């Protein structure tokens, strides 16, 4: 379920729309479930996690049925690490400290030309009013 209507994720460096629908993982249960047990993760979708404290937050792919791309962001929504094609039943621990994590369908990083250092942005009039999502 997408909150606050359609929220787009845009790469400010090249203008690419990375996702047309961003789902915030903004409750304990949404963060816990993540993408587990979902049947698919279509192109144009994204799942956004905001960490309570900056850090090297690991993720697991247990019970996730498809590969995904990961983008870790700093407090300014700048890409600090990008990991493509993380496969089901694997773990990932980032090498850098991050404030946010965006999970995307596999292949998005390459298809949209996302690189470390790129600045991303959320585009919607209501999304910025949500607690902690002030980008």
C-alpha positions as CSV (number, residue, x, y, z in Angstrom):
1,X,0.0,0.0,0.0
2,X,1.4,3.4,-1.0
3,X,0.8,6.2,1.5
4,X,0.0,9.8,0.6
5,X,-0.8,9.0,-3.0
6,X,1.8,8.5,-5.7
7,X,5.2,9.6,-4.6
8,X,8.0,9.6,-7.2
9,X,11.7,9.0,-6.6
10,X,13.8,11.1,-8.9
11,X,17.5,11.2,-9.6
12,X,18.4,14.9,-9.6
13,X,21.7,14.3,-11.4
14,X,20.2,12.9,-14.6
15,X,16.4,13.6,-14.2
16,X,15.5,9.9,-14.3
17,X,12.3,8.8,-12.5
18,X,13.6,5.9,-10.5
19,X,10.2,4.9,-9.1
20,X,6.7,6.1,-9.7
21,X,5.4,4.7,-6.4
22,X,7.4,4.8,-3.2
23,X,6.0,2.9,-0.2
24,X,7.4,4.1,3.1
25,X,8.3,1.3,5.6
26,X,7.3,3.7,8.4
27,X,5.9,1.3,11.1
28,X,7.4,-1.5,13.0
29,X,5.4,-4.1,11.1
30,X,6.1,-2.6,7.6
31,X,9.8,-2.6,8.4
32,X,9.7,-6.1,9.7
33,X,7.8,-7.5,6.7
34,X,9.6,-5.5,4.0
35,X,9.4,-7.5,0.9
36,X,9.1,-10.9,2.5
37,X,6.5,-13.3,1.1
38,X,5.5,-10.9,-1.7
39,X,4.9,-12.5,-5.0
40,X,6.5,-9.8,-7.1
41,X,8.1,-6.4,-7.0
42,X,7.1,-4.6,-10.3
43,X,9.2,-2.0,-12.0
44,X,8.4,1.5,-10.9
45,X,7.9,0.6,-7.3
46,X,10.2,1.2,-4.3
47,X,10.3,0.6,-0.6
48,X,11.9,3.3,1.6
49,X,13.3,2.8,5.1
50,X,14.3,5.6,7.3
51,X,16.7,4.5,10.1
52,X,16.2,5.8,13.6
53,X,20.0,6.4,13.8
54,X,22.6,6.6,11.1
55,X,24.6,3.4,10.8
56,X,25.6,0.4,8.8
57,X,22.2,-1.3,8.7
58,X,22.3,-4.9,7.4
59,X,19.4,-6.4,5.6
60,X,18.5,-10.0,4.9
61,X,16.7,-11.6,1.9
62,X,15.0,-14.5,3.8
63,X,11.6,-15.3,2.4
64,X,12.0,-12.7,-0.4
65,X,11.3,-14.5,-3.7
66,X,13.2,-12.3,-6.1
67,X,16.4,-10.3,-6.4
68,X,16.4,-6.6,-5.6
69,X,18.7,-3.5,-5.8
70,X,19.6,-1.5,-2.7
71,X,20.4,2.2,-2.5
72,X,21.8,3.6,0.8
73,X,21.4,7.3,1.3
74,X,22.8,9.9,3.7
75,X,20.8,12.5,5.5
76,X,20.8,14.7,2.4
77,X,19.4,11.9,0.2
78,X,22.7,11.5,-1.5
79,X,23.7,7.9,-2.6
80,X,26.5,6.6,-0.4
81,X,26.2,3.0,-1.6
82,X,24.4,1.1,-4.3
83,X,24.1,-2.7,-4.4
84,X,22.7,-4.4,-7.5
85,X,21.0,-7.8,-7.8
86,X,21.0,-9.0,-4.2
87,X,19.6,-12.5,-4.4
88,X,17.1,-14.3,-2.2
89,X,18.4,-15.9,0.9
90,X,21.4,-13.7,1.2
91,X,22.6,-11.0,3.6
92,X,24.0,-7.6,2.9
93,X,25.9,-5.3,5.3
94,X,26.8,-1.9,3.8
95,X,30.3,-0.6,3.9
96,X,29.1,3.0,4.6
97,X,26.9,4.7,7.2
98,X,23.4,5.6,5.9
99,X,20.3,7.3,7.1
100,X,17.9,5.7,4.5
101,X,17.6,2.6,2.4
102,X,15.6,2.2,-0.8
103,X,14.8,-1.2,-2.1
104,X,14.1,-1.4,-5.8
105,X,13.3,-4.1,-8.4
106,X,16.5,-5.8,-9.6
107,X,18.1,-4.0,-12.6
108,X,16.9,-0.5,-11.6
109,X,20.3,0.8,-10.6
110,X,21.8,0.0,-14.0
111,X,18.7,0.9,-16.0
112,X,18.4,4.4,-14.4
113,X,22.1,5.1,-14.3
114,X,22.3,5.5,-10.5
115,X,25.8,6.1,-9.0
116,X,27.4,6.8,-5.7
117,X,27.3,10.6,-5.1
118,X,24.0,11.1,-7.0
119,X,21.3,13.2,-5.2
120,X,17.8,11.7,-5.1
121,X,14.6,13.5,-4.4
122,X,11.0,12.5,-3.4
123,X,8.4,14.3,-5.5
124,X,4.9,14.8,-3.9
125,X,3.3,17.7,-2.1
126,X,2.2,15.6,0.9
127,X,5.1,13.2,1.4
128,X,7.5,15.8,2.8
129,X,5.0,16.4,5.7
130,X,5.4,12.8,6.9
131,X,7.5,12.5,10.0
132,X,11.2,12.0,9.2
133,X,10.7,12.1,5.4
134,X,11.7,15.7,4.7
135,X,13.4,15.4,1.3
